[in-house]
Amino acid sequence: MKVLLLDFNIDATVGLHQGLMSLSASLKKNHHEVRLLLLNDKIGTCFNLEKIEHIVTEYGPDIIGISIVETQLNYIKKFCNYFSHYYIICGGPYVTINPYTTLRIKGVNSVCIGEGEEAFCELCNGKKRPLNILSDNHHKISLRPFNSLKNIPPPDYNLFDLDSLLPIKNNQLEVMIGRGCTGKCSYCINDSYLKKYKGFCTIPPKPKDYIRYRNADEIIEELVSLKCSHNIEEIAFIDDNITGYPAKFLDNFFTSYKKKVTLPFTCNASPLSINVARTTILKNANCTTIRIGLESGSDRIKKEILNRPISNKKIITASKVINDLDINLSTYNMIGLPLESKEDIIETLKLNAYIKPKYVKLMIFYPFECTPIYKKCEDLGLIDHEIKKGLTNYNSNTCINFSPEHRKFIMDVQSNFDRYISKFSNKNYSKITDSVAIRN
């Protein structure tokens, strides 16, 4: 069967779609033909339905698979309507939480809830009612247990044109070691995702079943191969919390990485799991940057809005561990949060200035449907849905009903946060791409 996978990434930062690469690997293992259509302003194809029609018609797929991100929903609806004469199946986080809403989109024939490697293959192999898949004539949700990542083939990096994509990413290759996060942050879909599995899985999972990691030797082997065949200067491990994996696994993996891959790398880590021992493992393997989720410097916002029990004291302690090991510190931040005041935003800026990160990334809050924070926003009537419908990224505007003065302040901070942070720091900041770097 010929499968066309679509990655909608319009007006947004381009990256490797890990889910689609995994789907492609499983489909190819089952002897199906797979092609990717990347929709992006900088690389791939722009959103022009007539141009897209030529590409789709030329390939002639038997089935079209779309991974839905909520910020791309308007484009996806237009696509599905235009190509409704094809069989279209949708998956991804938005679909998992909103399966029936997705099924009502004109042109969508079926949806895949949760992880879809096995389900999608069964559908393409001709099975009528695979678990995890709903269609117009089959509306009962039933999910299979989480699969071990050791049973899923390695991601298909050949799905993407790496030689064109890597230069846009500063020759940095994005890699995932595992899956899952047991955090209950109100703005994230993870908790809602797990609840869906608990409610409809044939064997209800425990939180520990969600956290899985791939075979270490397999990852090292593919990285060595990719390094030899492409111009890769750095690896970015994009797992939610790499220091949350077992210490023995981290030690074994990064000992092998240091010997065979050697490339500098960056990774994400939770301040709650950062300690000297685990961070030293990363440092010894050539880790150059650790990204942490600071999100807000306001304890009130973290407690009452974000459900994120990470104190500023813990963030400061984790940052000191990173800085003392001479690893670059990078922070993720959000502003424009519901019920957030100007003083709360200033606390976020002050905390960044205090811990002295090398890089700062600041995004404007976007309320994803079916997350706890979305419900709070809806209950309080805080969302301007007309603005929300037009948002395709986390940088251009806020859809929360703030006063004109506060909205102006948010947009000014987002555009000039290097200047704002410098007010509280002895170092000067200079912008690079979509983050900020400190000039030493």
Backbone hydrogen bonds in HBPLUS format (Angstrom, degrees):
<---DONOR---> <-ACCEPTOR-->    atom                        ^
c    i                          cat <-CA-CA->   ^        H-A-AA   ^      H-
h    n   atom  resd res      DA  || num        DHA   H-A  angle D-A-AA Bond
n    s   type  num  typ     dist DA aas  dist angle  dist       angle   num
A0033-GLU N   A0001-MET O   2.96 MM  32  6.13 148.8  2.06 146.8 156.3     1
A0062-ASP N   A0002-LYS O   2.78 MM  60  5.23 152.8  1.85 135.3 144.0     2
A0063-ILE N   A0002-LYS O   3.31 MM  61  6.72 148.4  2.42 160.4 164.5     3
A0003-VAL N   A0033-GLU O   2.77 MM  30  6.00 167.2  1.79 158.9 163.2     4
A0035-ARG N   A0003-VAL O   3.00 MM  32  6.45 144.8  2.13 155.8 166.9     5
A0004-LEU N   A0063-ILE O   3.03 MM  59  6.45 162.7  2.06 158.3 164.0     6
A0065-GLY N   A0004-LEU O   2.84 MM  61  6.17 160.9  1.87 151.1 157.4     7
A0005-LEU N   A0035-ARG O   2.85 MM  30  6.18 167.3  1.86 167.4 170.1     8
A0037-LEU N   A0005-LEU O   2.82 MM  32  6.19 153.3  1.89 164.8 169.9     9
A0006-LEU N   A0065-GLY O   2.84 MM  59  6.21 159.0  1.89 167.9 174.0    10
A0007-ASP N   A0037-LEU O   3.09 MM  30  6.33 164.7  2.11 146.5 149.0    11
A0039-LEU N   A0007-ASP O   2.96 MM  32  6.08 175.3  1.96 157.4 159.0    12
A0009-ASN N   A0039-LEU O   2.87 MM  30  5.61 150.7  1.96 153.1 161.0    13
A0021-MET N   A0017-HIS O   3.09 MM   4  6.36 156.7  2.15 153.2 160.3    14
A0022-SER N   A0018-GLN O   3.04 MM   4  6.24 149.5  2.14 144.6 152.3    15
A0023-LEU N   A0019-GLY O   2.95 MM   4  6.22 158.7  1.99 148.3 154.4    16
A0024-SER N   A0020-LEU O   2.88 MM   4  6.01 164.8  1.90 149.3 153.5    17
A0025-ALA N   A0021-MET O   3.10 MM   4  6.26 155.3  2.16 139.0 145.2    18
A0156-ASP N   A0021-MET O   2.99 MM 135  4.72 171.5  2.00 112.3 115.1    19
A0026-SER N   A0022-SER O   3.13 MM   4  6.42 160.6  2.17 150.2 154.5    20
A0027-LEU N   A0023-LEU O   2.89 MM   4  6.13 161.6  1.93 156.8 162.4    21
A0028-LYS N   A0024-SER O   2.89 MM   4  6.04 164.4  1.92 153.8 157.7    22
A0029-LYS N   A0025-ALA O   3.02 MM   4  6.16 148.1  2.12 140.1 149.1    23
A0030-ASN N   A0026-SER O   3.15 MM   4  6.41 133.7  2.38 135.8 147.4    24
A0030-ASN N   A0027-LEU O   3.02 MM   3  5.06 129.7  2.28  95.1 109.1    25
A0032-HIS N   A0027-LEU O   3.02 MM   5  5.40 160.3  2.06 139.6 140.7    26
A0031-HIS N   A0028-LYS O   2.93 MM   3  4.87 153.3  2.00 108.6 109.3    27
A0045-THR N   A0038-LEU O   2.87 MM   7  6.15 163.2  1.90 159.2 164.9    28
A0040-ASN N   A0045-THR O   2.97 MM   5  5.79 132.5  2.20 127.0 140.5    29
A0048-ASN N   A0046-CYS O   2.90 MM   2  5.84 120.2  2.27 114.5  97.7    30
A0051-LYS N   A0048-ASN O   3.05 MM   3  5.37 115.2  2.49 105.6 120.8    31
A0052-ILE N   A0048-ASN O   2.82 MM   4  6.04 160.9  1.85 159.1 165.7    32
A0053-GLU N   A0049-LEU O   2.80 MM   4  5.89 149.8  1.89 140.5 149.0    33
A0054-HIS N   A0050-GLU O   3.23 MM   4  6.51 150.6  2.32 140.6 146.5    34
A0055-ILE N   A0051-LYS O   3.31 MM   4  6.69 156.4  2.37 144.9 150.3    35
A0056-VAL N   A0052-ILE O   2.86 MM   4  6.14 167.2  1.88 161.3 164.7    36
A0057-THR N   A0053-GLU O   2.83 MM   4  5.86 167.9  1.85 151.9 156.0    37
A0058-GLU N   A0054-HIS O   3.01 MM   4  6.03 156.5  2.06 141.2 147.9    38
A0059-TYR N   A0055-ILE O   3.13 MM   4  6.36 151.9  2.21 144.3 151.1    39
A0060-GLY N   A0056-VAL O   2.81 MM   4  5.97 162.7  1.84 155.8 161.4    40
A0064-ILE N   A0087-TYR O   2.86 MM  23  6.17 161.7  1.89 164.5 170.4    41
A0089-ILE N   A0064-ILE O   2.89 MM  25  6.27 164.5  1.91 168.1 172.9    42
A0066-ILE N   A0089-ILE O   2.94 MM  23  6.38 155.4  2.00 154.2 161.9    43
A0091-GLY N   A0066-ILE O   2.83 MM  25  6.25 154.4  1.90 157.7 162.7    44
A0068-ILE N   A0091-GLY O   2.80 MM  23  6.11 164.2  1.83 165.3 159.8    45
A0072-GLN N   A0069-VAL O   2.87 MM   3  5.59 161.6  1.91 127.2 133.5    46
A0073-LEU N   A0070-GLU O   3.10 MM   3  5.15 166.6  2.12 114.5 115.7    47
A0076-ILE N   A0072-GLN O   3.10 MM   4  6.33 159.3  2.14 153.0 159.5    48
A0077-LYS N   A0073-LEU O   2.91 MM   4  6.12 158.6  1.96 155.9 160.0    49
A0078-LYS N   A0074-ASN O   3.28 MM   4  6.50 157.9  2.33 142.5 147.8    50
A0079-PHE N   A0075-TYR O   2.96 MM   4  6.24 156.4  2.01 149.3 156.2    51
A0080-CYS N   A0076-ILE O   2.90 MM   4  6.12 171.5  1.90 157.2 158.7    52
A0081-ASN N   A0077-LYS O   3.05 MM   4  6.14 158.8  2.10 146.0 151.7    53
A0082-TYR N   A0078-LYS O   3.04 MM   4  6.15 157.9  2.09 143.9 150.1    54
A0083-PHE N   A0079-PHE O   2.88 MM   4  6.07 153.1  1.95 156.2 163.9    55
A0086-TYR N   A0083-PHE O   3.00 MM   3  5.81 166.1  2.02 125.9 128.8    56
A0109-ASN N   A0088-ILE O   2.89 MM  21  5.41 155.0  1.95 144.8 153.3    57
A0110-SER N   A0088-ILE O   3.32 MM  22  6.76 150.4  2.41 151.0 153.8    58
A0090-CYS N   A0110-SER O   3.11 MM  20  6.64 152.3  2.19 143.5 147.9    59
A0112-CYS N   A0090-CYS O   2.80 MM  22  6.17 156.3  1.86 156.7 161.1    60
A0096-THR N   A0092-GLY O   3.04 MM   4  6.28 157.6  2.09 156.3 163.3    61
A0097-ILE N   A0093-PRO O   3.25 MM   4  6.50 153.7  2.32 151.7 156.8    62
A0098-ASN N   A0094-TYR O   2.84 MM   4  5.89 140.3  2.00 142.5 155.2    63
A0102-THR N   A0098-ASN O   3.05 MM   4  6.19 157.1  2.11 151.1 157.4    64
A0103-LEU N   A0099-PRO O   3.00 MM   4  6.25 152.0  2.08 144.2 151.9    65
A0104-ARG N   A0101-THR O   3.23 MM   3  5.37 139.1  2.40  97.3 108.4    66
A0105-ILE N   A0102-THR O   2.99 MM   3  5.43 163.1  2.01 114.1 119.6    67
A0108-VAL N   A0105-ILE O   3.09 MM   3  5.74 169.0  2.11 140.5 142.9    68
A0111-VAL N   A0134-LEU O   2.84 MM  23  5.33 154.2  1.91 148.1 156.0    69
A0134-LEU N   A0111-VAL O   2.92 MM  23  5.33 156.3  1.98 151.3 158.8    70
A0113-ILE N   A0132-ASN O   2.68 MM  19  5.05 168.2  1.70 159.2 161.8    71
A0120-PHE N   A0116-GLY O   2.81 MM   4  5.57 168.7  1.83 151.2 154.8    72
A0121-CYS N   A0117-GLU O   3.28 MM   4  6.35 161.3  2.32 141.6 147.0    73
A0122-GLU N   A0118-GLU O   2.96 MM   4  6.19 157.4  2.01 149.9 156.4    74
A0123-LEU N   A0119-ALA O   2.96 MM   4  6.23 153.6  2.03 148.7 156.0    75
A0124-CYS N   A0120-PHE O   2.96 MM   4  6.25 162.7  1.99 151.9 156.1    76
A0125-ASN N   A0121-CYS O   2.79 MM   4  5.95 135.8  1.98 142.3 155.7    77
A0127-LYS N   A0122-GLU O   2.88 MM   5  5.38 153.7  1.95 162.6 155.2    78
A0126-GLY N   A0123-LEU O   3.11 MM   3  5.29 157.6  2.16 103.3 110.2    79
A0133-ILE N   A0130-PRO O   3.32 MM   3  5.81 157.4  2.37 131.7 133.0    80
A0132-ASN N   A0142-SER O   2.84 MM  10  5.82 147.7  1.94 163.5 162.1    81
A0135-SER N   A0138-HIS O   3.07 MM   3  5.05 159.4  2.11 135.3 140.7    82
A0138-HIS N   A0135-SER O   3.10 MM   3  5.05 165.9  2.12 106.5 110.6    83
A0143-LEU N   A0200-PHE O   2.97 MM  57  5.72 172.7  1.97 132.9 134.1    84
A0202-THR N   A0143-LEU O   2.86 MM  59  6.07 154.4  1.93 173.9 167.7    85
A0151-ASN N   A0148-SER O   2.93 MM   3  5.51 164.0  1.96 116.1 121.5    86
A0152-ILE N   A0149-LEU O   3.31 MM   3  5.20 161.4  2.35  98.1 103.6    87
A0159-LEU N   A0156-ASP O   3.12 MM   3  5.70 164.8  2.14 113.5 118.1    88
A0160-PHE N   A0157-TYR O   3.28 MM   3  6.00 152.0  2.36 116.5 120.8    89
A0164-SER N   A0161-ASP O   3.08 MM   3  5.60 143.9  2.22 111.3 121.1    90
A0165-LEU N   A0161-ASP O   2.96 MM   4  6.14 154.1  2.02 150.7 159.1    91
A0166-LEU N   A0162-LEU O   2.83 MM   4  5.54 171.9  1.84 148.3 151.1    92
A0168-ILE N   A0165-LEU O   3.04 MM   3  5.51 128.4  2.32 111.9 124.8    93
A0169-LYS N   A0166-LEU O   2.88 MM   3  4.99 130.7  2.13 102.1 116.5    94
A0171-ASN N   A0166-LEU O   2.66 MM   5  4.43 154.5  1.72 140.1 137.3    95
A0170-ASN N   A0167-PRO O   3.27 MM   3  5.02 152.6  2.35 106.0 104.5    96
A0172-GLN N   A0169-LYS O   3.07 MM   3  5.44 138.6  2.24 107.3 117.7    97
A0233-GLU N   A0171-ASN O   2.85 MM  62  5.41 160.6  1.89 146.4 153.1    98
A0234-GLU N   A0171-ASN O   3.34 MM  63  6.58 144.3  2.47 151.4 147.1    99
A0173-LEU N   A0234-GLU O   2.93 MM  61  6.38 159.0  1.97 158.0 156.3   100
A0236-ALA N   A0173-LEU O   2.78 MM  63  5.87 162.5  1.81 153.9 151.2   101
A0175-VAL N   A0236-ALA O   2.86 MM  61  6.01 162.8  1.89 153.1 153.1   102
A0238-ILE N   A0175-VAL O   2.92 MM  63  6.09 154.0  1.98 155.2 163.8   103
A0214-ARG N   A0177-ILE O   2.82 MM  37  5.80 169.8  1.84 162.3 162.3   104
A0179-ARG N   A0212-ARG O   2.85 MM  33  5.45 150.9  1.93 145.8 153.0   105
A0212-ARG N   A0179-ARG O   3.06 MM  33  5.45 160.6  2.10 149.2 154.8   106
A0188-CYS N   A0185-CYS O   3.20 MM   3  5.58 164.5  2.22 115.1 119.9   107
A0186-SER N   A0306-LEU O   2.89 MM 120  5.04 164.2  1.91 126.7 131.4   108
A0373-ILE N   A0186-SER O   3.08 MM 187  5.07 165.4  2.10 130.5 125.8   109
A0193-TYR N   A0189-ILE O   2.84 MM   4  5.94 151.8  1.92 158.9 168.5   110
A0194-LEU N   A0190-ASN O   2.97 MM   4  6.27 159.4  2.01 152.7 156.7   111
A0195-LYS N   A0191-ASP O   3.01 MM   4  6.26 155.5  2.07 146.6 153.6   112
A0196-LYS N   A0192-SER O   3.06 MM   4  6.29 145.3  2.18 140.8 149.2   113
A0197-TYR N   A0193-TYR O   3.23 MM   4  6.65 154.0  2.30 145.4 151.6   114
A0198-LYS N   A0194-LEU O   2.85 MM   4  6.16 156.5  1.91 151.7 159.1   115
A0199-GLY N   A0195-LYS O   2.97 MM   4  6.10 144.3  2.10 142.1 150.6   116
A0200-PHE N   A0196-LYS O   3.08 MM   4  6.19 142.4  2.23 144.8 153.9   117
A0201-CYS N   A0197-TYR O   2.84 MM   4  4.99 141.9  1.98 144.4 144.2   118
A0209-ASP N   A0206-LYS O   2.79 MM   3  5.35 145.2  1.91 118.9 129.6   119
A0210-TYR N   A0207-PRO O   3.08 MM   3  5.47 149.0  2.18 108.5 117.3   120
A0219-ILE N   A0215-ASN O   3.17 MM   4  6.52 156.1  2.23 153.8 159.9   121
A0220-ILE N   A0216-ALA O   3.04 MM   4  6.32 167.1  2.06 156.9 160.1   122
A0221-GLU N   A0217-ASP O   2.95 MM   4  6.09 158.9  2.00 145.8 151.7   123
A0222-GLU N   A0218-GLU O   3.07 MM   4  6.33 159.2  2.12 148.0 152.8   124
A0223-LEU N   A0219-ILE O   2.97 MM   4  6.18 155.0  2.03 151.6 158.8   125
A0224-VAL N   A0220-ILE O   2.98 MM   4  6.18 157.8  2.03 152.3 157.7   126
A0225-SER N   A0221-GLU O   3.10 MM   4  6.31 158.6  2.14 144.9 150.6   127
A0226-LEU N   A0222-GLU O   2.87 MM   4  6.07 161.1  1.91 147.9 153.1   128
A0227-LYS N   A0223-LEU O   2.87 MM   4  5.93 154.8  1.94 145.1 152.3   129
A0228-CYS N   A0224-VAL O   3.17 MM   4  6.35 144.6  2.30 140.4 148.6   130
A0229-SER N   A0225-SER O   3.18 MM   4  6.41 137.8  2.36 142.0 153.0   131
A0230-HIS N   A0226-LEU O   2.97 MM   4  5.87 130.2  2.23 150.3 158.6   132
A0232-ILE N   A0230-HIS O   3.03 MM   2  5.74 121.9  2.38 109.1  92.9   133
A0235-ILE N   A0264-PRO O   3.06 MM  29  6.50 157.1  2.11 148.1 155.1   134
A0266-THR N   A0235-ILE O   2.89 MM  31  6.42 150.1  1.98 154.7 164.4   135
A0237-PHE N   A0266-THR O   2.90 MM  29  6.22 158.9  1.94 165.6 159.2   136
A0244-GLY N   A0241-ASN O   3.04 MM   3  5.36 156.6  2.09 109.4 116.3   137
A0242-ILE N   A0268-ASN O   2.94 MM  26  6.06 163.8  1.97 150.9 151.0   138
A0245-TYR N   A0242-ILE O   3.38 MM   3  5.90 170.6  2.39 112.2 114.9   139
A0250-LEU N   A0246-PRO O   3.01 MM   4  6.35 165.9  2.03 158.3 162.3   140
A0251-ASP N   A0247-ALA O   2.88 MM   4  6.04 163.4  1.91 151.7 156.1   141
A0252-ASN N   A0248-LYS O   3.01 MM   4  6.16 170.0  2.02 150.5 153.2   142
A0253-PHE N   A0249-PHE O   2.83 MM   4  5.92 168.3  1.84 156.7 160.7   143
A0254-PHE N   A0250-LEU O   2.92 MM   4  5.93 172.2  1.92 152.4 154.9   144
A0255-THR N   A0251-ASP O   2.96 MM   4  5.89 139.1  2.13 140.7 151.0   145
A0256-SER N   A0252-ASN O   3.21 MM   4  6.35 160.5  2.25 143.8 148.2   146
A0257-TYR N   A0253-PHE O   2.86 MM   4  6.11 151.7  1.94 143.4 152.9   147
A0258-LYS N   A0254-PHE O   3.00 MM   4  5.93 158.0  2.05 133.3 138.2   148
A0259-LYS N   A0255-THR O   3.35 MM   4  6.57 148.5  2.46 137.7 145.0   149
A0260-LYS N   A0256-SER O   2.95 MM   4  6.09 160.3  1.99 156.7 161.8   150
A0261-VAL N   A0257-TYR O   2.83 MM   4  5.05 153.1  1.90 135.0 143.7   151
A0262-THR N   A0257-TYR O   3.02 MM   5  6.21 163.6  2.05 151.6 156.7   152
A0265-PHE N   A0286-ASN O   3.12 MM  21  6.45 147.0  2.23 142.8 146.2   153
A0288-THR N   A0265-PHE O   2.86 MM  23  5.85 160.1  1.90 154.8 161.2   154
A0267-CYS N   A0289-THR O   3.15 MM  22  6.65 143.3  2.29 144.1 154.3   155
A0291-ARG N   A0267-CYS O   2.78 MM  24  6.07 169.6  1.79 161.3 165.0   156
A0269-ALA N   A0291-ARG O   2.92 MM  22  6.18 153.3  2.00 172.5 170.6   157
A0273-SER N   A0270-SER O   3.01 MM   3  5.53 149.9  2.10 115.5 123.3   158
A0279-THR N   A0275-ASN O   3.02 MM   4  5.99 160.8  2.06 153.3 159.6   159
A0280-THR N   A0276-VAL O   2.87 MM   4  5.85 144.8  1.99 144.4 153.5   160
A0281-ILE N   A0277-ALA O   3.22 MM   4  6.53 147.3  2.33 141.6 149.3   161
A0282-LEU N   A0278-ARG O   3.34 MM   4  6.72 153.5  2.41 143.2 148.8   162
A0283-LYS N   A0279-THR O   2.91 MM   4  6.20 161.2  1.95 148.3 153.9   163
A0284-ASN N   A0280-THR O   2.89 MM   4  6.03 166.1  1.91 154.8 157.2   164
A0285-ALA N   A0282-LEU O   3.07 MM   3  5.24 138.7  2.25 100.6 112.6   165
A0287-CYS N   A0282-LEU O   3.04 MM   5  5.30 141.4  2.19 138.6 141.1   166
A0286-ASN N   A0283-LYS O   3.10 MM   3  5.38 165.5  2.12 115.1 117.0   167
A0328-ASN N   A0288-THR O   2.79 MM  40  5.82 149.4  1.88 146.9 144.3   168
A0290-ILE N   A0328-ASN O   2.90 MM  38  6.32 157.1  1.95 169.4 171.0   169
A0330-SER N   A0290-ILE O   2.96 MM  40  6.00 152.8  2.03 153.3 148.6   170
A0292-ILE N   A0330-SER O   2.84 MM  38  6.29 157.3  1.89 157.5 160.1   171
A0332-TYR N   A0292-ILE O   2.91 MM  40  6.24 150.9  2.00 158.2 162.3   172
A0294-LEU N   A0332-TYR O   3.08 MM  38  5.63 131.3  2.33 138.2 150.1   173
A0296-SER N   A0294-LEU O   2.67 MM   2  5.72 130.9  1.91 116.9 101.6   174
A0295-GLU N   A0332-TYR O   2.78 MM  37  5.74 171.8  1.78 147.3 148.0   175
A0334-MET N   A0295-GLU O   2.97 MM  39  5.00 174.7  1.97 128.6 126.9   176
A0302-LYS N   A0298-SER O   3.01 MM   4  6.30 166.0  2.03 155.4 159.4   177
A0303-LYS N   A0299-ASP O   2.98 MM   4  6.06 155.9  2.04 146.1 152.1   178
A0304-GLU N   A0300-ARG O   2.83 MM   4  5.79 169.6  1.84 156.5 159.4   179
A0305-ILE N   A0301-ILE O   2.90 MM   4  5.07 149.1  2.00 130.7 139.4   180
A0306-LEU N   A0301-ILE O   2.97 MM   5  6.29 156.7  2.02 155.5 160.9   181
A0308-ARG N   A0302-LYS O   3.02 MM   6  5.20 173.6  2.02 147.7 149.7   182
A0310-ILE N   A0308-ARG O   2.74 MM   2  5.68 141.6  1.88 106.8  95.7   183
A0315-ILE N   A0311-SER O   3.07 MM   4  6.44 156.3  2.13 148.2 154.8   184
A0316-ILE N   A0312-ASN O   2.86 MM   4  6.08 158.2  1.91 149.4 155.2   185
A0317-THR N   A0313-LYS O   2.94 MM   4  6.17 156.2  1.99 145.5 152.1   186
A0318-ALA N   A0314-LYS O   2.91 MM   4  6.10 167.2  1.93 152.5 155.5   187
A0319-SER N   A0315-ILE O   2.89 MM   4  6.00 157.1  1.95 145.9 153.0   188
A0320-LYS N   A0316-ILE O   2.97 MM   4  6.17 148.2  2.07 143.3 151.5   189
A0321-VAL N   A0317-THR O   3.16 MM   4  6.51 152.1  2.24 146.8 153.6   190
A0322-ILE N   A0318-ALA O   3.14 MM   4  6.48 160.8  2.18 150.3 154.6   191
A0323-ASN N   A0319-SER O   2.84 MM   4  6.06 170.8  1.85 155.7 158.4   192
A0324-ASP N   A0320-LYS O   2.78 MM   4  5.77 160.1  1.82 147.9 153.8   193
A0325-LEU N   A0321-VAL O   3.25 MM   4  6.38 138.3  2.43 138.1 147.3   194
A0325-LEU N   A0322-ILE O   3.25 MM   3  5.38 133.2  2.48  98.1 110.0   195
A0327-ILE N   A0322-ILE O   3.16 MM   5  5.48 165.7  2.18 153.5 153.8   196
A0326-ASP N   A0323-ASN O   2.94 MM   3  5.02 155.6  2.00 108.8 113.2   197
A0358-LYS N   A0329-LEU O   2.65 MM  29  5.33 136.2  1.84 138.1 151.9   198
A0359-TYR N   A0329-LEU O   3.13 MM  30  6.54 161.7  2.16 147.3 152.0   199
A0331-THR N   A0359-TYR O   3.06 MM  28  6.51 149.6  2.16 140.5 147.2   200
A0361-LYS N   A0331-THR O   2.85 MM  30  6.05 164.3  1.87 169.6 174.9   201
A0333-ASN N   A0361-LYS O   2.86 MM  28  6.12 132.6  2.09 154.8 167.8   202
A0363-MET N   A0333-ASN O   2.88 MM  30  6.14 163.7  1.91 145.9 149.7   203
A0335-ILE N   A0363-MET O   3.03 MM  28  6.50 147.5  2.13 155.0 164.5   204
A0365-PHE N   A0335-ILE O   2.89 MM  30  5.93 166.3  1.91 170.8 172.7   205
A0340-GLU N   A0337-LEU O   3.06 MM   3  5.31 148.2  2.17 137.2 133.6   206
A0344-ASP N   A0341-SER O   3.14 MM   3  5.13 122.0  2.49  93.4 107.4   207
A0345-ILE N   A0341-SER O   3.21 MM   4  6.61 157.3  2.27 149.3 154.1   208
A0346-ILE N   A0342-LYS O   3.00 MM   4  6.29 155.7  2.06 148.2 155.3   209
A0347-GLU N   A0343-GLU O   2.99 MM   4  6.27 145.5  2.11 142.3 151.2   210
A0348-THR N   A0344-ASP O   3.19 MM   4  6.58 145.4  2.31 142.5 151.2   211
A0348-THR N   A0345-ILE O   3.06 MM   3  5.10 120.9  2.42  95.6 110.3   212
A0349-LEU N   A0345-ILE O   3.06 MM   4  6.46 155.3  2.12 149.8 156.3   213
A0350-LYS N   A0346-ILE O   2.81 MM   4  6.06 158.1  1.86 151.9 158.3   214
A0351-LEU N   A0347-GLU O   2.96 MM   4  6.11 157.2  2.01 144.9 150.4   215
A0352-ASN N   A0348-THR O   3.18 MM   4  6.40 159.1  2.22 145.8 150.8   216
A0353-ALA N   A0349-LEU O   3.02 MM   4  6.29 159.3  2.06 147.5 153.3   217
A0354-TYR N   A0350-LYS O   2.91 MM   4  6.14 146.6  2.02 145.8 155.2   218
A0355-ILE N   A0351-LEU O   3.08 MM   4  6.32 161.4  2.12 154.3 157.1   219
A0356-LYS N   A0352-ASN O   3.12 MM   4  6.12 126.7  2.41 143.5 155.8   220
A0438-ILE N   A0358-LYS O   2.89 MM  80  5.25 139.5  2.06 138.6 148.6   221
A0360-VAL N   A0436-VAL O   2.83 MM  76  4.93 137.4  2.01 128.3 140.9   222
A0436-VAL N   A0360-VAL O   2.83 MM  76  4.93 132.9  2.05 128.5 143.1   223
A0364-ILE N   A0394-TYR O   2.72 MM  30  5.12 175.5  1.72 157.4 155.8   224
A0374-TYR N   A0371-THR O   3.00 MM   3  5.22 127.3  2.28 103.5 117.6   225
A0375-LYS N   A0371-THR O   3.24 MM   4  6.67 155.7  2.30 155.6 161.6   226
A0376-LYS N   A0372-PRO O   3.12 MM   4  6.45 155.6  2.18 146.3 152.9   227
A0377-CYS N   A0373-ILE O   2.95 MM   4  6.17 158.5  1.99 144.3 150.0   228
A0378-GLU N   A0374-TYR O   2.87 MM   4  6.14 156.7  1.92 151.6 158.1   229
A0379-ASP N   A0375-LYS O   2.82 MM   4  6.00 165.2  1.84 153.1 157.2   230
A0380-LEU N   A0376-LYS O   3.06 MM   4  6.21 146.2  2.17 144.0 152.4   231
A0382-LEU N   A0377-CYS O   2.85 MM   5  5.05 172.3  1.86 153.4 153.3   232
A0381-GLY N   A0378-GLU O   3.01 MM   3  4.90 154.8  2.08 100.5 108.5   233
A0401-ASN N   A0382-LEU O   2.62 MM  19  5.12 157.1  1.67 150.6 157.9   234
A0384-ASP N   A0399-CYS O   2.70 MM  15  5.17 173.6  1.70 165.7 166.3   235
A0388-LYS N   A0384-ASP O   3.00 MM   4  6.25 162.5  2.03 150.9 156.7   236
A0389-LYS N   A0385-HIS O   2.99 MM   4  6.04 153.3  2.06 141.4 146.3   237
A0390-GLY N   A0387-ILE O   3.02 MM   3  5.40 136.2  2.22 106.4 118.3   238
A0391-LEU N   A0388-LYS O   3.16 MM   3  5.32 161.3  2.20 107.9 113.7   239
A0402-PHE N   A0400-ILE O   2.80 MM   2  5.82 125.7  2.09 115.6  99.3   240
A0407-ARG N   A0403-SER O   2.88 MM   4  6.08 165.1  1.90 163.4 168.2   241
A0408-LYS N   A0404-PRO O   2.99 MM   4  6.10 155.5  2.05 141.7 148.2   242
A0409-PHE N   A0405-GLU O   3.03 MM   4  6.30 150.9  2.11 140.8 148.8   243
A0410-ILE N   A0406-HIS O   2.90 MM   4  6.19 159.0  1.94 152.7 157.6   244
A0411-MET N   A0407-ARG O   3.05 MM   4  6.33 166.0  2.07 153.0 155.8   245
A0412-ASP N   A0408-LYS O   2.95 MM   4  6.10 148.8  2.05 144.0 153.1   246
A0413-VAL N   A0409-PHE O   2.90 MM   4  6.13 160.4  1.94 153.0 157.7   247
A0414-GLN N   A0410-ILE O   2.91 MM   4  6.13 162.0  1.94 151.0 156.4   248
A0415-SER N   A0411-MET O   3.07 MM   4  6.18 148.7  2.17 138.2 145.7   249
A0416-ASN N   A0412-ASP O   2.89 MM   4  5.92 140.3  2.04 143.6 154.8   250
A0417-PHE N   A0413-VAL O   2.76 MM   4  4.77  95.1  2.49 153.9 151.4   251
A0419-ARG N   A0416-ASN O   2.95 MM   3  5.47 125.5  2.25 111.0 123.8   252
A0420-TYR N   A0416-ASN O   3.15 MM   4  6.55 157.1  2.21 149.3 156.3   253
A0421-ILE N   A0417-PHE O   2.89 MM   4  5.97 165.3  1.92 147.4 150.8   254
A0422-SER N   A0418-ASP O   3.08 MM   4  6.16 149.1  2.18 137.0 145.7   255
A0423-LYS N   A0420-TYR O   3.13 MM   3  5.40 144.1  2.26 102.0 112.1   256
A0424-PHE N   A0421-ILE O   2.94 MM   3  5.57 148.3  2.04 115.6 124.0   257
A0425-SER N   A0422-SER O   3.24 MM   3  4.84 167.0  2.26  98.2 101.9   258
A0439-ARG N   A0428-ASN O   3.07 MM  11  5.96 166.5  2.09 160.1 164.4   259
A0430-SER N   A0437-ALA O   2.93 MM   7  5.65 175.0  1.93 167.8 168.9   260
A0437-ALA N   A0430-SER O   3.09 MM   7  5.65 167.6  2.10 157.9 156.8   261
A0432-ILE N   A0435-SER O   3.11 MM   3  5.66 173.8  2.12 144.7 145.8   262
A0435-SER N   A0432-ILE O   2.94 MM   3  5.66 163.3  1.97 148.3 151.8   263
